[in-house]
């Protein structure tokens, strides 16, 4: 269960913060890591649910939760800086050292490799680290328990929020307690009561897709470590395969609601396992046929059996002349020499099963608040924005919101100012609104771009991927925008602690980062199609890549 710490407010002598353990650590955490701030304020977190299950979470070895987050290097640096990461069970995390991303129609591919692009974390190649949400939530609760300035009220609901005559929010709790606030911070989800109280509107839409999540099991890969993430863009939505352990990976599959219902209700997981293997390998025309088989059976109040699906897949592979020893075969095994098929590293390992009870689905949407700051209120995380999961950036966006907001709170405290004043909070909105808007827009356009089956557009995006795949500087810039490096959080940490050395990697690459403003190569395609990446610019970008390697 995803736990949200619902509201945050500030008493005359007390800070009451709202945050979500799923989307962000507390806005107060970074501030409370600063000794001067810790001696000045205290924090109350209010949670409607019971957090005992998270505190006592003791997972069985080899079993993993189905809700997983990709923690970028910037986010991990932030969590390490506040002292929360030390409570994470790292044996249940997996570094992502490579990404394989390709077009489901044209098979145009882009490969991100941390070592080649120069992305390191503690001198080890890493673009992100995968972990269960429960692992991170438990770590944050353990960290909070070490802070005497922080009080956590769980099993406590917010009855309503009113405005005092002087303008301060009054948070009425189900226990009868009333908290008078100087600052109310909302990280209370998409349907944010704090946002409603502040009279801040938001805009957005629901996508015609649902996300299917599950924990997948597979055999260890001979000669290969399970540290590569795979994502294939299909017209119905992207499917992603995220490593958790040598024999376990997490699935996030965005697809049509009817198919999502069928796949998530597969109790045994045998059909889902076969469909995942096919979704990464079969041509899109055959996948469309298989999807129709599943949804037609469901409409007729029946269900396709694993044997039927396997027979259909085998027939489609024969029709496409896919030999059993090919890495494109969902039924492939080791070669006679006991080695994986040639080019096996281009595709995820074959799924052998789905962990019981982990298949689930949920709707997807885009939203962005009109403003982040109201009268003694501020929004972070999902209360401010929701994003399609194809880039895995929802949690990371929330964490960067928190880092920026904490810096503003710390600055106001050091200056003896009012932390709830608009002038104290305006730098947070300036720092985060445009950055979040660029990322939200890029991910939204990426989703729509790959949903198209129009031949000219398929050709254009495929050419773009092939071009970008040859330019390390462009790929580095795209990953920088996605938080693979820790520059942004280092700079924010400088404001609070004054300790980190900034990384400068050249004006050309920074220009590309600004042009991209995204997490996927497709954000560059419009410029690629217009001819912006010509021979001269390619030379400049290669020069930038060399500067980054120096």
VOGU-3710 file (C-alpha; in Angstrom, 3 decimals, decimal comma):
1> xxxxxxxxxx> 0,000/0,000/0,000  1,264/3,447/-0,856  1,299/5,608/2,252  0,847/9,364/2,044  1,765/11,728/4,841  -0,989/14,126/4,113  -0,498/17,642/5,404  2,093/20,081/6,511  1,653/23,311/8,407  3,526/25,647/10,652
11> xxxxxxxxxx> 2,590/26,740/14,148  3,887/29,992/15,565  6,669/27,921/17,120  6,149/24,668/15,274  6,436/23,490/11,672  3,836/21,011/10,555  4,848/19,539/7,202  2,892/17,501/4,742  4,659/15,025/2,527  4,192/11,700/0,768
21> xxxxxxxxxx> 6,566/8,866/1,478  5,805/7,625/-2,025  6,641/10,840/-3,816  9,056/12,722/-1,636  10,863/12,846/1,578  9,718/15,594/3,926  10,344/19,191/2,905  11,649/19,663/6,391  14,219/16,878/6,192  16,892/18,812/4,356
31> xxxxxxxxxx> 16,185/21,846/6,525  16,404/19,725/9,646  19,777/18,449/8,477  21,036/22,018/8,911  21,851/22,551/12,632  20,618/26,157/12,685  17,314/25,231/11,088  16,873/22,259/13,425  17,281/24,507/16,453  14,637/26,884/15,113
41> xxxxxxxxxx> 11,727/24,774/13,887  9,984/21,488/14,576  7,899/19,335/12,272  4,627/17,415/12,435  3,611/14,924/9,755  -0,024/13,853/9,579  -1,002/10,484/8,080  -4,521/9,115/7,763  -3,388/5,484/7,550  -1,565/3,107/9,844
51> xxxxxxxxxx> 2,184/3,134/9,220  2,877/0,079/11,376  2,998/-2,238/8,362  5,722/-0,157/6,774  7,720/0,194/10,003  7,558/-3,576/10,514  8,078/-4,506/6,878  10,303/-7,590/6,815  10,131/-9,063/3,305  10,955/-12,645/2,571
61> xxxxxxxxxx> 14,240/-13,064/0,750  13,730/-13,416/-2,974  10,258/-11,830/-2,950  9,760/-8,245/-4,076  6,913/-5,726/-3,969  5,308/-4,713/-7,275  5,698/-0,957/-6,679  9,231/0,042/-7,596  10,934/3,386/-8,174  13,955/4,348/-10,234
71> xxxxxxxxxx> 16,024/6,620/-7,980  18,241/8,870/-10,087  21,760/9,710/-8,973  20,590/13,225/-8,111  17,803/11,849/-5,911  20,082/9,322/-4,250  22,601/12,089/-3,525  19,828/14,084/-1,894  18,713/11,153/0,268  22,302/10,445/1,261
81> xxxxxxxxxx> 22,851/14,092/2,118  19,951/14,258/4,563  20,948/10,951/6,189  17,975/8,881/5,026  19,705/6,585/2,528  21,711/4,852/5,249  18,432/3,267/6,396  17,733/1,769/2,944  18,411/-1,963/2,631  20,834/-1,815/-0,304
91> xxxxxxxxxx> 20,728/-5,584/-0,735  17,211/-5,017/-2,093  18,323/-2,385/-4,606  19,911/-2,785/-8,018  22,024/-0,268/-9,942  20,941/0,483/-13,489  24,085/0,622/-15,586  22,555/0,463/-19,049  19,306/1,231/-20,865  18,068/-0,330/-24,103
101> xxxxxxxxxx> 15,220/1,661/-25,662  13,693/0,912/-29,052  10,772/1,625/-31,350  8,218/-1,189/-31,511  7,422/-0,501/-35,163  10,796/0,210/-36,745  13,138/-1,387/-34,171  15,292/1,785/-34,199  17,259/1,626/-30,965  19,171/3,847/-28,581
111> xxxxxxxxxx> 21,553/2,498/-25,952  22,568/4,382/-22,816  25,609/3,011/-21,000  26,664/4,698/-17,765  30,369/3,944/-18,172  30,511/5,274/-21,734  28,588/8,443/-20,892  30,626/9,058/-17,742  27,775/8,754/-15,224  29,094/7,579/-11,886
121> xxxxxxxxxx> 27,817/7,383/-8,342  30,514/6,906/-5,716  32,883/6,099/-8,585  30,697/3,246/-9,819  28,834/3,287/-13,152  25,211/4,053/-12,412  22,409/5,989/-14,091  19,817/5,180/-11,436  19,105/2,683/-8,668  15,979/0,551/-8,554
131> xxxxxxxxxx> 14,298/-0,125/-5,239  10,909/-1,083/-3,864  8,858/1,838/-2,596  8,417/0,013/0,705  12,188/-0,130/1,157  12,420/3,641/0,751  9,324/4,331/2,860  10,643/2,244/5,749  14,007/3,991/5,527  12,361/7,412/5,709
141> xxxxxxxxxx> 10,298/6,397/8,729  13,428/5,153/10,477  15,179/8,396/9,665  12,264/10,460/10,962  12,329/8,562/14,247  15,873/9,842/14,804  14,778/13,484/14,621  13,321/14,797/17,881  12,049/17,880/16,047  9,748/15,720/13,923
151> xxxxxxxxxx> 6,497/14,300/15,232  4,489/11,874/13,152  0,726/11,520/13,680  -0,516/8,461/11,804  -4,061/7,078/12,054  -5,037/10,740/12,018  -7,222/12,341/9,386  -7,524/15,975/8,425  -11,155/16,953/8,993  -10,883/20,269/7,221
161> xxxxxxxxxx> -8,615/23,230/6,631  -9,875/26,725/7,424  -8,347/30,182/7,330  -7,804/32,107/10,532  -8,726/35,771/10,655  -5,069/36,702/10,361  -4,665/34,518/7,259  -2,963/31,488/8,847  -4,313/28,041/7,871  -6,041/26,109/10,648
171> xxxxxxxxxx> -5,707/22,341/10,206  -8,468/20,485/12,054  -7,591/16,872/12,865  -9,865/13,907/13,527  -8,451/13,761/17,063  -9,969/17,168/17,813  -6,634/18,930/17,696  -6,274/22,144/15,697  -2,944/23,225/14,258  -2,428/26,888/13,532
181> xxxxxxxxxx> -0,029/27,158/10,606  2,357/29,713/9,259  3,110/27,410/6,313  1,013/24,626/4,842  2,890/22,282/2,483  0,783/19,874/0,461  2,129/16,640/-0,954  -1,207/14,949/-0,577  -1,654/13,498/-4,020  -3,466/14,373/-7,217
191> xxxxxxxxxx> -6,753/15,231/-5,468  -4,939/17,512/-3,047  -7,056/19,058/-0,258  -4,244/21,542/0,321  -4,448/22,662/-3,300  -8,220/23,040/-2,963  -7,820/25,033/0,230  -5,337/27,352/-1,492  -7,775/27,818/-4,440  -5,079/26,713/-6,899
201> xxxxxxxxxx> -6,475/25,199/-10,086  -4,773/22,495/-12,113  -5,120/21,327/-15,691  -4,547/17,972/-17,322  -6,166/14,888/-18,777  -6,455/11,155/-18,394  -4,483/8,996/-20,813  -6,343/6,257/-22,713  -3,995/3,761/-21,060  -3,563/1,946/-17,778
211> xxxxxxxxxx> -0,267/0,780/-16,289  0,174/-2,911/-15,497  2,749/-3,637/-12,806  4,080/-6,994/-11,618  7,170/-8,665/-10,205  8,729/-10,991/-12,774  11,003/-13,963/-12,194  13,557/-15,306/-14,647  16,711/-17,393/-14,760  20,088/-15,727/-14,164
221> xxxxxxxxxx> 21,714/-14,728/-17,419  24,964/-16,525/-18,306  27,798/-14,017/-18,715  25,347/-11,116/-18,223  24,431/-9,202/-15,081  20,842/-8,102/-14,637  21,695/-4,408/-14,522  20,106/-3,296/-17,772  16,689/-1,664/-18,078  14,695/-2,364/-21,241
231> xxxxxxxxxx> 11,895/-0,318/-22,751  10,037/-0,916/-25,982  7,668/1,748/-27,308  4,514/0,168/-28,723  1,582/2,085/-30,261  -0,556/1,059/-27,273  2,082/2,325/-24,837  5,619/1,552/-23,612  6,588/-1,628/-21,785  9,511/-1,452/-19,339
241> xxxxxxxxxx> 11,592/-4,189/-17,689  13,492/-2,966/-14,602  16,132/-5,081/-12,781  15,725/-5,827/-9,062  18,008/-8,825/-8,524  19,872/-11,370/-10,678  16,622/-13,365/-11,040  13,885/-10,762/-10,457  12,718/-7,713/-12,402  9,832/-5,279/-12,239
251> xxxxxxxxxx> 7,280/-4,733/-15,007  5,619/-1,427/-15,909  3,463/-1,854/-19,013  1,267/0,980/-20,273  -1,477/-0,382/-22,479  -5,168/-0,124/-23,293  -7,527/-0,438/-20,281  -9,276/-3,567/-21,620  -5,984/-5,441/-22,044  -4,674/-4,116/-18,716
261> xxxxxxxxxx> -7,711/-5,591/-16,959  -7,126/-8,983/-18,554  -3,410/-9,062/-17,761  -3,753/-7,820/-14,165  -6,442/-10,407/-13,400  -4,223/-13,294/-14,470  -3,995/-14,809/-10,993  -1,403/-17,446/-11,832  0,598/-15,089/-14,049  1,278/-17,708/-16,721
271> xxxxxxxxxx> -0,456/-15,763/-19,490  1,084/-12,475/-18,366  4,586/-14,002/-18,384  4,173/-15,225/-21,962  2,695/-11,915/-23,093  5,595/-9,949/-21,575  8,113/-12,103/-23,447  6,190/-11,589/-26,668  5,763/-7,841/-26,120  9,531/-7,354/-26,183
281> xxxxxxxxxx> 10,119/-9,568/-29,210  7,246/-10,099/-31,640  6,451/-7,630/-34,437  3,674/-5,200/-33,555  1,173/-6,749/-35,982  1,357/-10,072/-34,151  1,150/-8,390/-30,764  -2,007/-6,608/-31,893  -3,493/-9,970/-32,826  -2,577/-11,507/-29,464
291> xxxxxxxxxx> -4,091/-8,554/-27,620  -7,309/-9,051/-29,563  -7,363/-12,751/-28,681  -7,121/-11,918/-24,970  -9,704/-9,124/-24,949  -12,167/-11,068/-27,132  -11,981/-14,004/-24,748  -12,632/-11,694/-21,789  -15,645/-10,118/-23,534  -17,057/-13,614/-24,026
301> xxxxxxxxxx> -16,680/-14,284/-20,289  -13,862/-16,742/-20,849  -10,102/-16,646/-20,597  -7,343/-17,690/-22,930  -5,204/-20,435/-21,397  -1,392/-20,301/-21,188  -1,216/-23,218/-23,630  -3,373/-21,349/-26,157  -1,261/-18,202/-25,895  1,955/-20,199/-26,210
311> xxxxxxxxxx> 0,599/-21,946/-29,296  -0,380/-18,600/-30,830  3,070/-17,147/-30,105  4,809/-20,189/-31,622  2,665/-19,876/-34,746  3,431/-16,161/-35,078  7,170/-16,792/-34,656  7,093/-19,366/-37,428  5,166/-16,930/-39,622  7,857/-14,303/-39,044
321> xxxxxxxxxx> 10,643/-16,862/-39,658  12,035/-16,447/-36,135  14,219/-19,504/-35,363  14,008/-21,037/-31,873  17,628/-20,087/-31,178  17,052/-16,414/-31,992  16,988/-13,832/-29,153  13,665/-12,739/-30,727  12,078/-16,066/-29,838  9,903/-16,097/-26,723
331> xxxxxxxxxx> 10,480/-19,844/-26,584  14,268/-19,723/-27,051  16,671/-21,558/-24,809  20,476/-21,718/-24,534  22,434/-22,717/-27,575  24,059/-26,108/-27,839  27,165/-24,618/-26,243  25,115/-23,553/-23,227  25,540/-19,891/-24,111  22,754/-17,362/-24,645
341> xxxxxxxxxx> 21,811/-16,584/-28,251  23,859/-13,955/-30,052  22,634/-10,419/-29,253  20,685/-11,739/-26,250  21,778/-8,644/-24,303  19,563/-6,518/-26,574  16,440/-8,040/-24,999  15,405/-8,777/-21,417  15,737/-12,302/-20,035  12,815/-14,596/-20,722
351> xxxxxxxxxx> 10,223/-14,390/-17,957  9,510/-17,742/-16,351  6,899/-16,634/-13,843  5,082/-13,804/-12,082  5,333/-13,473/-8,318  1,956/-14,316/-6,806  -0,280/-11,364/-5,980  1,896/-8,728/-7,663  -0,028/-8,166/-10,918  -2,088/-4,973/-10,722
361> xxxxxxxxxx> -3,150/-2,038/-12,895  -4,013/1,627/-12,416  -5,047/4,549/-14,649  -2,560/7,135/-15,908  -2,947/10,881/-16,165  -1,169/14,163/-16,769  -1,752/17,182/-14,524  0,011/20,365/-13,539  -1,070/22,957/-10,983  -1,443/26,539/-12,183
371> xxxxxxxxxx> 0,829/27,663/-9,349  2,931/26,084/-6,620  2,575/28,841/-4,011  -0,591/30,212/-2,406  -1,372/32,149/0,750  0,908/30,459/3,296  0,682/27,271/1,269  3,004/25,483/-1,127  2,625/22,330/-3,235  5,163/19,579/-3,946
381> xxxxxxxxxx> 5,075/16,186/-5,640  1,787/14,824/-6,976  -0,162/17,695/-5,436  1,658/19,912/-7,932  2,114/17,575/-10,913  1,530/14,036/-12,150  3,444/12,515/-15,043  3,259/9,420/-17,237  5,516/6,690/-15,748  7,324/5,931/-19,017
391> xxxxxxxxxx> 10,375/7,895/-17,840  10,198/6,923/-14,164  10,444/10,546/-13,063  7,433/11,108/-10,764  9,249/10,384/-7,509  12,417/12,129/-8,647  10,530/15,287/-9,585  9,005/15,300/-6,109  12,383/14,873/-4,456  13,837/17,784/-6,408
401> xxxxxxxxxx> 10,790/19,858/-5,404  11,583/19,035/-1,801  15,265/19,909/-2,118  14,436/23,310/-3,622  11,712/24,068/-1,069  13,949/23,039/1,819  16,587/25,442/0,566  14,040/28,289/0,628  12,962/27,389/4,166  16,579/27,263/5,304
411> xxxxxxxxxx> 17,320/30,625/3,690  14,308/32,223/5,368  15,249/30,815/8,775  18,845/31,986/8,490  17,665/35,459/7,496  15,161/35,586/10,357  12,306/35,851/7,862  8,792/34,446/7,702  8,953/31,018/6,059  5,304/31,280/5,029
421> xxxxxxxxxx> 5,703/34,587/3,224  5,352/34,644/-0,542  8,747/36,304/-0,909  10,359/33,393/0,949  8,607/30,785/-1,224  8,797/32,487/-4,628  12,338/31,180/-5,356  10,981/27,638/-4,997  8,323/28,265/-7,650  10,866/29,916/-9,959
431> xxxxxxxxxx> 13,288/27,023/-9,548  10,820/24,205/-10,087  7,792/25,252/-12,124  9,490/25,642/-15,498  11,761/22,633/-14,953  8,762/20,451/-14,117  6,738/21,875/-16,994  9,483/21,029/-19,491  9,743/17,486/-18,200  5,970/16,978/-18,061
441> xxxxxxxxxx> 5,553/18,284/-21,606  8,430/16,234/-22,988  7,166/12,992/-21,461  3,640/13,715/-22,664  4,842/14,420/-26,199  7,050/11,341/-26,116  4,039/9,196/-25,202  1,949/10,716/-28,006  4,784/10,535/-30,521  5,217/6,793/-30,092
451> xxxxxxxxxx> 1,473/6,150/-30,104  1,364/7,160/-33,764  1,557/4,560/-36,510  1,740/7,087/-39,366  4,563/6,009/-41,677  6,253/9,452/-42,035  6,309/9,949/-38,280  7,598/6,441/-37,643  10,396/7,112/-40,141  11,233/10,490/-38,584
461> xxxxxxxxxx> 11,417/9,253/-35,007  13,431/6,213/-36,096  15,984/8,364/-37,902  16,141/10,560/-34,825  16,872/7,619/-32,546  19,586/6,327/-34,839  21,235/9,758/-35,007  21,036/10,363/-31,263  22,443/6,884/-30,618  25,647/7,926/-32,418
471> xxxxxxxxxx> 26,137/11,120/-30,387  27,369/10,583/-26,851  27,010/14,271/-25,983  23,326/14,312/-26,879  22,697/11,147/-24,911  24,593/12,586/-21,947  22,483/15,738/-22,088  19,275/13,726/-22,183  20,367/11,708/-19,169  21,379/14,901/-17,355
481> xxxxxxxxxx> 17,843/16,163/-17,870  16,565/12,901/-16,410  18,725/13,273/-13,303  21,303/10,612/-14,084  23,939/12,998/-12,795  23,724/14,771/-9,458  24,488/18,325/-10,591  21,084/19,786/-9,791  20,893/18,436/-6,267  24,537/19,291/-5,630
491> xxxxxxxxxx> 23,803/22,899/-6,489  20,753/22,906/-4,250  22,801/21,325/-1,487  25,389/24,081/-1,920  22,711/26,570/-1,000  21,967/24,727/2,210  25,380/23,340/3,230  27,828/25,060/0,890  29,834/21,897/0,305  29,502/20,418/-3,186
501> xxxxxxxxxx> 31,683/21,119/-6,199  29,608/21,891/-9,333  30,209/19,884/-12,489  30,663/22,004/-15,619  30,771/20,085/-18,850  30,727/22,694/-21,585  28,412/25,245/-23,101  27,518/23,126/-26,108  26,329/20,167/-24,068  24,455/22,512/-21,729
511> xxxxxxxxxx> 22,759/23,974/-24,770  21,683/20,517/-25,821  20,386/19,868/-22,317  18,270/22,971/-22,536  17,062/22,014/-26,007  16,132/18,538/-24,829  14,470/19,446/-21,555  13,410/15,819/-21,506  14,149/12,282/-20,478  13,938/10,526/-23,815
521> xxxxxxxxxx> 15,606/10,805/-27,162  12,320/11,632/-28,847  12,346/15,080/-27,302  15,118/15,845/-29,776  13,342/14,437/-32,807  11,628/17,640/-33,870  15,016/19,317/-34,170  16,535/16,246/-35,808  13,827/16,149/-38,458  14,352/19,859/-39,133
531> xxxxxxxxxx> 18,007/19,150/-39,793  19,340/20,724/-36,604  21,788/17,887/-36,156  23,912/18,362/-39,246  27,520/17,541/-39,803  28,759/20,787/-38,235  26,668/20,405/-35,085  27,645/16,751/-34,841  31,257/17,887/-34,707  30,489/20,386/-31,951
541> xxxxxxxxxx> 28,643/17,747/-29,969  31,502/15,303/-30,301  33,823/18,043/-29,011  31,489/18,475/-26,054  31,579/14,757/-25,426  35,367/14,847/-25,363  35,269/17,747/-22,894  32,994/15,717/-20,625  35,372/12,762/-20,681  38,369/14,927/-19,704
//
